[in-house]
């Protein structure tokens, strides 16, 4: 089980990485805004472009925003947290000592 | 449709104020969506149009931000054990059929009575559905709060669940077994409403609670899956006709992804009926707002001869009220979340003190 401090520290690191990636993506789009807008509005087979773009942004920017809230200490109630931790605990592998044979 | 708007007319120049406005509404809309499963579109689409964006581009760009936002919100709430994916997908597919049906109805009205007739139909649908469903949900939320905050499955849902009608479906996540023929009308109604007033969740969430028998927490989270399915399908159609302005979509998405995560976190701190309170409050304020927009369309149809200046003021008040509805919803969510966090911390501190 990770402590709140460990979780927040990890989230801070992730927020910086995904934040930088997010800024880079937004900068790229708005640097070539006119070209992109017209290319994406061609329709037909170009339909895939806006859809793929929003999926990419939702992954990168979504990870950034999620980690920002965690880094700020805004997390789900412990009740919801406990449910996920319990599920995690069930999957834990058996770490008891095994009988081994040494030749 | 691709030729409907000349390319140079389709995309507006963005100002800093416009960008900030879209980011902020995106954030508040996302916050409400993450909490009640839907919301924001009713301000975003007219908001974009007030910035000069043509109607179809506003609808398409809004739709294109909706499904990734819903996806992120659904993933977050799935981690809290609140999503019934199977139910969301099945209702989502029936909702797609509802959307197609809704489009046909809109087309028929447009051909018969023109743009003003179509606007009038949308406003009447808004007012009728929101007042009827909103008051019912509000009454139920008040009753649930008075009876100790414990939600009960409605008699209607219990009765429908007991009817064995092929094909029966089992939903493990929400522990419900019900016939497909009772989930399909909920999806159809959500889709029909989405195609009419752009907010299918106002039919989908109450439908899942009162007809199928899900808890508000589960219904509002599952609605995010429905919104994802509907949003993806709708975006494919709009993008095929080249109506998505990717800049607008990405600006709203920037704000809404902050909001949707916060809204999802908020659900873990409140009692189930808080979702009903927020939903009913927003629905009723928006109903008043749309009611104020009706005289404009009646004047266009030459049914009434009111002063143009007065009608213009009513339209502005109408838009202001829609923004107010969203802000009130956000205020209730944030307040409930802050109080919930405070209460939980207090309990933790008391627990720690008693152990020491």
Interface residues (C-beta under 8 A of the other chain):
Chain A: X26 X29 X30 X33 X36 X37 X38 X40 X41 X42 X43 X44 X46 X47 X49 X50 X51 X53 X54 X55 X57 X58 X61 X62 X64 X65 X66 X68 X69 X74 X75 X76 X77 X78 X79 X80 X83 X84
Chain B: X2 X7 X10 X11 X64 X65 X67 X68 X69 X71 X72 X76 X79 X80 X81 X232 X235 X236 X239 X240 X241 X242 X243 X244 X245 X246 X247 X249 X250 X253 X254 X257 X258 X261 X262 X264 X265 X268 X269 X340 X341 X344 X348
